[in-house]
Amino acid sequence: MAVFDNKNPTALARRLHADLSLPPMAVPAAGGTPDTLAELFRAAVLSDQVIKGFDLLRAVSDLRPRFTCAADFGPLPDGVRLADGPQEPVLIGISTPMATGGPHQHARLAAAFRGKRPMITLTNPGFTAGEPLPHSTDAVIDYLAEAVLRAAADRPFVLIGYSSGGTLAHATAGHLERVRGVGPAGVVLMDTYRVDLEDRDQGRLMEQLTIGLVRKDEAFGLFHSSALSAMNRYFDLVPRFTLEPLAAPVLFVGATESFMPPGTATDGDDDWRAKPWDPAHHYIAVRASHFSMIEERAAEAGALVEEWISRHARRGD
């Protein structure tokens, strides 16, 4: 195991960096060779040492190469089509920049759009072995803007993002409106917190969200070095994205059930709730927790999103 073969954090980080240089197909699948970084991070989080766990991820993240714009990244991967149908606008999903994120997060939600409209979900850069990490928020937005326009293929589109994926969706929409002159027909934020790391209560919420992700990964085994170190990079970037009011209509889908453990300081009040950032946002509540919104309760959430798109999204005609 690499942690015992390397006697200091720098040597361990360099060893893990060497692992990250493997081609994409060389990443062990669930049930294969254990991933050292994943094991260490999981152990840190489950022993209430979340900050130390992220410090370890940062040591690896800092060694990975960076890209500054979409052209610098190289060829963009195709989006994943989860639904199809004749209606417009097209729905384009932005994945959550977490180690468990990816197009699969929108799979249950997509059932509400099948036969109605296309839904294409994008991957975030840096989560696959061999990919560089974004140098800045501008690098992320340039990549996502190019990927969105490619997926939209000159059709009107709505951007949708769950959790911190909503932050990326909102920031990308703002860039498309102000810089590219090709704004979305709408934006859907699904239980997206506007991150403020100076807020201690929100810091505790983020710790509980991380614990929830780790516990879910025990069943699916999605954690690997590339995804974890990328997650840490986005953890540093997410609070820095520009989130100005949009010209496009915005739907905020909020959870009504707490994900906090019973008896915690924020369980008995509303501090756990993600709230709309702007009075202009349309708000819809879903009888779900932050996690079940895209799992057991995804059908209800998806139906509400589809109804809102049909009524409020701009058609571009």
C-alpha positions as CSV (number, residue, x, y, z in Angstrom):
1,M,0.0,0.0,0.0
2,A,1.5,3.4,-1.1
3,V,1.0,5.1,2.3
4,F,3.4,2.6,3.9
5,D,5.8,2.6,0.9
6,N,6.3,6.4,1.1
7,K,7.6,7.9,4.3
8,N,6.4,11.5,3.9
9,P,3.4,13.4,2.4
10,T,5.4,14.7,-0.5
11,A,6.6,11.3,-1.5
12,L,3.1,9.9,-1.2
13,A,1.6,12.8,-3.3
14,R,4.2,12.2,-6.0
15,R,3.5,8.4,-6.0
16,L,-0.2,9.2,-6.4
17,H,0.5,11.7,-9.1
18,A,2.3,9.0,-11.0
19,D,-0.9,6.9,-10.7
20,L,-2.9,9.8,-12.1
21,S,-0.7,9.8,-15.2
22,L,-2.2,6.4,-16.3
23,P,-4.5,6.5,-19.4
24,P,-8.2,6.7,-18.7
25,M,-8.9,3.0,-19.0
26,A,-6.2,2.2,-16.4
27,V,-8.3,3.5,-13.5
28,P,-9.3,0.4,-11.4
29,A,-13.0,-0.3,-11.5
30,A,-15.0,-0.9,-8.4
31,G,-14.0,-4.2,-6.9
32,G,-10.5,-4.0,-8.4
33,T,-7.2,-2.8,-6.9
34,P,-7.9,-0.5,-3.9
35,D,-7.2,3.2,-4.5
36,T,-4.8,4.5,-1.8
37,L,-6.0,8.1,-1.9
38,A,-9.7,7.0,-1.8
39,E,-9.0,4.7,1.2
40,L,-7.2,7.5,3.1
41,F,-9.8,10.1,2.3
42,R,-12.7,7.8,3.3
43,A,-11.0,7.0,6.6
44,A,-10.3,10.7,7.4
45,V,-13.9,11.7,6.7
46,L,-15.5,8.8,8.7
47,S,-13.2,9.6,11.7
48,D,-14.4,13.3,11.8
49,Q,-11.2,14.6,10.1
50,V,-12.8,16.1,7.0
51,I,-10.5,19.0,6.8
52,K,-7.4,16.8,7.0
53,G,-8.9,14.6,4.3
54,F,-9.2,17.6,2.0
55,D,-5.7,18.7,2.9
56,L,-4.5,15.3,1.6
57,L,-6.5,15.7,-1.6
58,R,-5.0,19.2,-2.1
59,A,-1.5,17.9,-1.9
60,V,-2.3,15.6,-4.9
61,S,-4.3,18.2,-6.8
62,D,-1.5,20.7,-6.6
63,L,0.8,18.3,-8.6
64,R,-1.6,17.8,-11.5
65,P,-1.2,19.8,-14.7
66,R,-3.6,22.7,-15.4
67,F,-5.5,24.0,-18.4
68,T,-6.4,27.7,-18.9
69,C,-9.2,27.5,-21.6
70,A,-11.2,25.0,-23.6
71,A,-8.6,25.0,-26.5
72,D,-5.8,24.3,-23.9
73,F,-7.8,21.3,-22.6
74,G,-7.9,19.5,-25.9
75,P,-10.8,17.7,-27.6
76,L,-14.0,18.0,-25.6
77,P,-15.8,14.7,-24.8
78,D,-19.3,14.3,-26.1
79,G,-22.2,14.8,-23.7
80,V,-24.3,11.8,-22.6
81,R,-27.8,11.7,-24.0
82,L,-30.3,10.6,-21.3
83,A,-33.6,11.5,-23.0
84,D,-35.0,12.4,-26.4
85,G,-38.1,14.0,-27.7
86,P,-39.4,16.5,-30.2
87,Q,-39.8,19.5,-28.0
88,E,-37.5,22.5,-27.4
89,P,-35.7,23.8,-25.5
90,V,-33.1,21.1,-25.1
91,L,-32.2,20.3,-21.5
92,I,-28.4,20.3,-20.8
93,G,-27.2,19.0,-17.4
94,I,-24.1,20.2,-15.7
95,S,-22.7,17.5,-13.5
96,T,-21.8,18.1,-9.8
97,P,-18.1,18.6,-9.4
98,M,-17.8,16.0,-6.8
99,A,-16.0,12.6,-6.8
100,T,-19.4,10.9,-7.1
101,G,-20.6,13.3,-9.8
102,G,-21.2,12.6,-13.5
103,P,-24.0,12.1,-16.0
104,H,-25.4,9.1,-13.9
105,Q,-26.6,11.6,-11.3
106,H,-29.3,12.8,-13.8
107,A,-30.4,9.4,-15.0
108,R,-33.5,9.1,-12.8
109,L,-34.4,12.7,-13.3
110,A,-34.2,12.2,-17.1
111,A,-37.2,9.8,-17.1
112,A,-39.5,12.9,-16.8
113,F,-38.2,14.2,-20.1
114,R,-38.2,11.1,-22.3
115,G,-40.5,11.4,-25.2
116,K,-40.8,15.1,-24.6
117,R,-37.4,16.8,-25.1
118,P,-33.7,15.9,-25.4
119,M,-31.6,15.8,-22.2
120,I,-27.9,15.8,-22.6
121,T,-25.5,15.8,-19.6
122,L,-22.0,17.1,-19.6
123,T,-19.0,15.9,-17.7
124,N,-16.7,18.4,-15.8
125,P,-13.0,18.6,-16.8
126,G,-10.4,16.9,-14.7
127,F,-12.3,13.9,-13.2
128,T,-10.9,11.3,-15.6
129,A,-7.3,10.1,-15.3
130,G,-5.0,11.9,-17.7
131,E,-7.1,15.0,-17.9
132,P,-5.7,18.4,-16.6
133,L,-7.4,20.4,-13.9
134,P,-8.8,23.9,-14.4
135,H,-6.3,26.7,-13.6
136,S,-9.2,29.1,-12.7
137,T,-12.9,29.6,-12.7
138,D,-12.5,31.2,-16.2
139,A,-11.0,27.9,-17.4
140,V,-14.0,25.9,-16.2
141,I,-16.5,28.4,-17.7
142,D,-14.8,28.5,-21.1
143,Y,-14.8,24.7,-21.2
144,L,-18.4,24.4,-20.1
145,A,-19.6,27.2,-22.5
146,E,-18.0,25.4,-25.4
147,A,-19.5,22.1,-24.3
148,V,-22.9,23.6,-23.9
149,L,-23.0,25.2,-27.3
150,R,-21.8,22.0,-28.9
151,A,-24.5,20.0,-27.2
152,A,-27.2,22.6,-28.0
153,A,-26.3,22.5,-31.7
154,D,-28.0,25.9,-32.4
155,R,-31.2,24.9,-30.6
156,P,-32.6,26.8,-27.6
157,F,-31.5,25.2,-24.3
158,V,-32.1,25.2,-20.6
159,L,-29.2,24.5,-18.2
160,I,-29.8,22.3,-15.1
161,G,-27.5,21.6,-12.3
162,Y,-27.9,19.7,-9.0
163,S,-26.2,20.8,-5.8
164,S,-22.8,22.5,-6.7
165,G,-23.5,21.6,-10.3
166,G,-26.1,24.4,-10.1
167,T,-23.3,26.9,-9.3
168,L,-21.5,25.9,-12.5
169,A,-24.8,26.0,-14.5
170,H,-25.5,29.6,-13.3
171,A,-22.0,30.8,-13.9
172,T,-21.9,29.3,-17.4
173,A,-25.3,30.9,-18.2
174,G,-24.0,34.3,-17.1
175,H,-20.9,33.9,-19.3
176,L,-23.0,32.8,-22.3
177,E,-25.4,35.8,-21.9
178,R,-22.7,38.5,-21.3
179,V,-19.8,37.3,-23.3
180,R,-21.1,34.9,-26.0
181,G,-24.4,36.6,-26.7
182,V,-26.1,33.2,-26.7
183,G,-28.1,33.0,-23.5
184,P,-30.1,30.0,-22.2
185,A,-33.8,29.8,-22.4
186,G,-33.8,29.1,-18.6
187,V,-31.7,27.8,-15.7
188,V,-32.7,25.2,-13.1
189,L,-30.9,25.1,-9.8
190,M,-31.6,21.9,-7.8
191,D,-31.0,22.5,-4.1
192,T,-27.9,24.5,-4.9
193,Y,-26.2,26.3,-1.9
194,R,-24.5,29.6,-2.6
195,V,-21.3,28.7,-0.9
196,D,-19.8,31.0,1.7
197,L,-16.9,29.3,3.5
198,E,-16.8,32.1,6.1
199,D,-20.2,30.9,7.3
200,R,-19.5,28.4,10.1
201,D,-23.0,26.9,9.9
202,Q,-22.5,26.3,6.2
203,G,-19.1,24.8,6.9
204,R,-20.8,22.2,9.1
205,L,-23.3,21.6,6.4
206,M,-20.6,21.0,3.9
207,E,-18.9,18.5,6.3
208,Q,-22.2,16.6,6.6
209,L,-22.6,16.6,2.8
210,T,-19.1,15.2,2.4
211,I,-19.9,12.5,5.0
212,G,-23.1,11.7,3.1
213,L,-21.1,11.3,-0.2
214,V,-18.5,9.0,1.4
215,R,-21.2,6.8,2.9
216,K,-23.0,6.5,-0.5
217,D,-19.7,5.7,-2.2
218,E,-19.3,2.7,0.1
219,A,-22.1,1.1,-2.0
220,F,-21.0,2.2,-5.4
221,G,-17.1,2.5,-5.2
222,L,-16.9,5.6,-7.5
223,F,-14.0,7.2,-5.6
224,H,-10.6,7.1,-7.3
225,S,-7.5,9.4,-7.2
226,S,-8.4,11.5,-10.3
227,A,-12.0,12.2,-9.2
228,L,-11.0,13.0,-5.6
229,S,-8.2,15.4,-6.4
230,A,-10.4,17.1,-9.0
231,M,-13.2,17.4,-6.4
232,N,-10.7,19.2,-4.1
233,R,-9.8,21.6,-7.0
234,Y,-13.4,22.5,-7.5
235,F,-14.0,22.8,-3.8
236,D,-11.4,25.7,-3.9
237,L,-13.0,27.2,-7.1
238,V,-16.7,27.0,-6.4
239,P,-16.9,30.0,-4.0
240,R,-15.1,32.2,-6.6
241,F,-17.5,31.9,-9.5
242,T,-19.2,35.0,-10.6
243,L,-23.0,34.6,-9.9
244,E,-24.7,37.8,-11.1
245,P,-28.4,38.0,-11.9
246,L,-29.4,36.4,-15.2
247,A,-31.7,37.6,-18.0
248,A,-33.0,34.1,-18.3
249,P,-35.7,32.8,-16.0
250,V,-34.4,30.7,-13.1
251,L,-36.1,27.9,-11.3
252,F,-34.9,27.0,-7.8
253,V,-35.9,23.5,-6.7
254,G,-35.6,23.2,-2.9
255,A,-35.6,20.2,-0.6
256,T,-38.0,20.1,2.3
257,E,-36.4,17.3,4.3
258,S,-33.1,17.7,6.3
259,F,-30.1,15.5,5.5
260,M,-28.5,16.5,8.8
261,P,-28.2,13.7,11.5
262,P,-30.9,14.0,14.2
263,G,-29.7,16.1,17.2
264,T,-27.1,18.1,15.3
265,A,-27.0,21.9,15.9
266,T,-28.6,22.7,12.5
267,D,-31.1,19.9,12.4
268,G,-33.8,21.6,14.4
269,D,-33.8,24.9,12.4
270,D,-33.8,25.9,8.7
271,D,-30.0,26.4,8.4
272,W,-29.7,23.2,6.4
273,R,-32.1,24.5,3.7
274,A,-30.7,25.7,0.4
275,K,-32.5,28.9,-0.5
276,P,-33.0,30.9,-3.7
277,W,-30.3,33.5,-4.2
278,D,-32.4,36.1,-5.9
279,P,-36.1,37.2,-5.3
280,A,-36.6,36.8,-9.1
281,H,-36.0,33.1,-8.9
282,H,-39.1,30.9,-9.2
283,Y,-39.2,28.5,-6.2
284,I,-40.6,25.0,-6.1
285,A,-40.4,22.7,-3.1
286,V,-39.9,19.0,-3.4
287,R,-40.7,16.6,-0.6
288,A,-37.2,15.2,-0.5
289,S,-33.8,15.6,1.1
290,H,-30.8,16.9,-0.7
291,F,-29.8,13.4,-1.7
292,S,-33.2,11.8,-2.4
293,M,-34.2,14.6,-4.7
294,I,-32.2,12.9,-7.5
295,E,-32.8,9.4,-6.3
296,E,-36.1,8.0,-4.8
297,R,-37.9,11.4,-5.4
298,A,-36.4,12.1,-8.8
299,A,-39.7,11.4,-10.6
300,E,-41.5,14.1,-8.7
301,A,-38.7,16.6,-9.1
302,G,-38.4,15.9,-12.8
303,A,-42.1,16.3,-13.4
304,L,-42.0,19.7,-11.7
305,V,-39.0,20.8,-13.7
306,E,-40.7,19.7,-17.0
307,E,-43.8,21.6,-16.1
308,W,-41.8,24.8,-15.3
309,I,-39.9,24.5,-18.6
310,S,-43.1,24.2,-20.5
311,R,-44.6,27.3,-18.9
312,H,-41.6,29.6,-18.4
313,A,-38.6,28.8,-20.5
314,R,-38.0,31.1,-23.5
315,R,-38.4,29.3,-26.8
316,G,-36.2,31.6,-28.9
317,D,-38.9,32.1,-31.6
